[in-house]
Amino acid sequence: MSTLDFKQTIAFVNLANTLDYQYAAKKSGMTVDELVRTIKSLEEELSIKLIRPEGGVVELTEIGAKSLPLITEIAQKHAKLLSVVTDYRKKEAEEAVKVAVVPGFANYQAALVMKQLAQEHKMNIVEDVDPMVQLQQGESELAFISYAGRLPDDFEVLSVGTDDLVAYIPARNPLSKQKELTLTDLKAEKFLTLNHQNPFAVFVQQVCAAAGFDPYSVFEGEKGKTLVNMVALGMGVTLLMEQSIGENLDSKVVKVPIVPQVTQNLAFVRRKNNVEQTPRQEKLWQALKESFAK
């Protein structure tokens, strides 16, 4: 016989103590139908009948009444176990270094290093459209960013490479046959862009303006992957940083380099002289420096 699960035991205990399906279901966080199914699965697992519905009145069978104290004890132990696990996870989350990263971080080469370090260092990694703001507002202690230009002097920067702007073109578009494209080659195209408030969308707007045109956006999305999926449908072209999208592209999408290269820097950053910095944060920072120095 397999071990009883928490849903089964708590459902039975609540029904046995209330003898009311509606009230027991509410107390168990289920619908009445879910409660009935859950208790039935418990009865099937134990190969006994626990509940005897008699003319709309809920009654325990003889074995149901005898089983109640033991199942109540199991439910209490389940609840205690869940409480211990919840407290542990909360403590883990509080102790973990909060790391804000760019969307699609799993596609970046730096993510492999972070995955290796995660075996030894506790981290809570969260994607954000603007990790730098998270860092500045104290919502994170470390950030992985893709940026152009200069960063404020009050940040310590660990450079981990660069990333290039590329165009994702529908395979049926003649431009997809080109080995490389200039930005002006795209000026007559319909663009799929990130939300105009997204810092990267602003960056694309600026580089296109520098090339002498304003991209005609027919769609704004929240994620780069969504834009690439729409390129596959032939709805337009999009400009994204190469590492932000995985290598496994739909056959209906072609990635074409942009010339001259438009590059962003990749870096981990943290606030300088942070009085709230913990030894755990410092160890992770040093581990990152060592990993990328190899």
N, C-alpha and C positions, 0 to 999 in steps of 0.2 A: 504494500500500500504506500502511495506517495505521501509526502508531508502535506498537512492541511495548510492552505494559504490564509493570509490575514483577512481577505475579503469574505471568505467562507465563514470563518469563525465569528467575526464581528457581526455579520448579517444574522447568523443563527442566534447569537447572544442577545442582540437587540430585539429580534422578534420574540424570543422566548421570554424576555423580561417585559415586553409591552403587550404581546399578543394582539398586535395591531400592525397590519402590513404597511399602511400609509405612514404611520409614525416611525416604524422601524426602518423603512426605506429612507425617509428623510434623515434620520439619525445616522444611517450608514452611508449617506451621500450617494444614494442610488435611486433609480426609478423603481416602482413596485415590480414591474416585469423583471428588471435586473435582479432584484432581491429574490424573487421566486426562483429564477434560473440559478442563482448562486447557491441557495439552500438546496435546491434539487441536485446540483452537482456535488454538494457535500454529502447528501444522502446516498448518492450513487457511489461515491468514493468509499463511504463506510459500509455500504450494502445494508443499510437499515433505514427505517422510516422514522424521522424525527418529529414531524408535524402532522397532526390529524385535523384537517379542516372539517368542521362539523356544522353544517347549516349556517355558514358565514362566520362562525365563531372559531377562532384559532386555538387549538389545544395541542399540548405536547403529548406525544405517545409515551408509553411507559419507559422505553429505552431513551427517548428524547429527554425526559425528566432526569433520568439517571446520568445521562451524558452531560447535562448542562453544567454542573460544577467543573468537570474536567475541561470541557470546551471553553468555559469562561476563563479558566486558568491559562489555557493555551492562548486565548485572545489577549489576555493581560500581558503575557510574555512577549507576544508579537508586538503589542503596543510599546512595551518597554524597549524592545530591540529597535523598533523604528525611531523612537525618541533618542536612543544612544547614537544611532547612525546619523540622524538629522543634526544632532549637536556636533558630531565629529565633522560632518560636511561643512557646517557653519564655521567651525574653528579652522578647518582647512582653507576655506574661502577667505577668512579674515587674515590668515597668515600668508596666503599666496600673494606673489608680486603681481599687481594689476598691470597688464600690458595691453595698450591700445594699438591696433594694427590696421593697415589699409585693407579695404575690401578685396576679397580674393587672395588673402595672404597665403593660403595653402599652396597656391601656384608658384610662389616666389622661392628662389633657391634658399633664402634665409630661413624659410619655414622648416627646412630639413635640419638645420642646426638647432633651431628651437625645439624640435621634436626630440632630438638627442639629449639636449640639456634638461628637458622636462622629466627625464628619468631621475634626475638628482635634485632639481630645483622646482619648487612649487610655484606654478604660474596660473593666473586667470587671464586668458587671452580673449580679447573682445574686438571684433571688427567695428570700425567707425569710419564714416566718410571723411572725417578730419581728426585723425589721432592727435595732431598737435594741439588742438583746442582742448581735448581731453586731458592732455598733459598740463597745459597752462591753467586749467581750472581745478587741477588736483584730483581729477576723477581717475587718473592712472598715474603710475610711478615711472613707467617706461613706455616708449612709443616706437613703433617701426613706421617710417614715413618714406614717401616718394616725393621729391620736391625739386624745384628749380629755384635758382637765386640764392640769397643769403638768409641764414637763420639768425634769430636774435642772439646776442652775445651771452645771455644768461642760461644757455643750454649747452650741455656737453654732448658732442656728436661723435658717434662711432660709425664711420663710413664703411659700407659693405658692398660697394659696387654701383653700377648705373643701370638704367633701363631706357630702352628706345621707344619712341612713338611709332606705331605701325597702323596701317589701314586694313580693316577687314572689309572685303569686297564680295558681293554675290558672285559665285562662279560663272553665272551667265552674263555678267557685266564685262564688256571688252577690256576694261581696265585691269581685270583680274589676270590677264595674260602678261601684264608688264612685270619685269623683274624688280623694278623699283618705281616709285611715283614721287613727284614733287607735290607739295600741298596745293599748288595752283592747278594741278591736273584734276583736282577734286572739286574745284569751285562750283561746277555746274551740277554737282550731285546732290541728292537728297540725303541729309544727315540724320542719323539716329544718335542722340546725345544723352549724356547723363543730366539729371535735374540741374537746371541753370544755377541753383544755389550751391551745387557741389563744387568744391575747390578745383577739382580736375576739369569740370566743364568750363570753368572760368579760364583755366590754363589753355584748353583747346581753342576757346574763343580768341584768346590773345595771340596764339601762334598763327591762327588763320588770318587774323587782322594784320599781323606783321607780314604775311604773304600776300596781302592786298585784297582779301575778300572776307565777307561775313557768311559763315556757314548757314545754309538754309535747313533748319531743323524741322523735321516732320513728326518727331517723337522724342519725348524726354522720359528716360527710365531711371530706376533706382540702382540697378546693377549692370555692370559691364557684360556679364554673361547673358542677361536678357537682351541687350543690344545685339550681341553676336548671334543669338538665336533668331532675332528678327532679320538680321542680314541674310541668314540661311533661307528665310522666306522671300527674299528678294525685295525687301521693303526700303532698302537704302544702304548707305555705307556708314562705318563708324571709325573713329580714331581712338585708340586706347594704348596704354603702355603695354609692351609685349608681355612682361611677366605677370600682369594682372589677369591674364587669361591662360588657361591650360593649353597644352600642346594638342590635345585630342579634339580637333575641330571637325565640325560637320563637313561632309564632302562638298556641300553646296556653298562653303565659305572658303575664301582664299586670303591668306595673310600676306600683305605686300609691304616691304620696308619703305620708309619715307626718306628722301634725300633732299637737301642735306639733312643729316641726322638731327633729330630733336630729342634731346636727352634729359632725363631727370636723374638726380642722385638718390641712392637708396641708403638709409642710415637708421640706426637705433639712436634715440636721443633721450636725455633725461635732464632734469633741472640741475643746475650747478648749486653747490652749497645748500642743499636741501636739508634743513634741520630735522625733518621728519624721516629722513632716510634710515632704513633699518639694515642690520648686518645681512639679512637675507637678500635685500635689494643689491647691496654692494657685491655680494658673492656672485649673483647672477650677472651683474655688469662685468665683473672681472672675467667670468667664464665666457661671456660673449666676446670680450676682447681677445682672449686666448684662442678661442675657436676660429675667429676670422683672421688671426695673425698667422695661422698655419698655412 
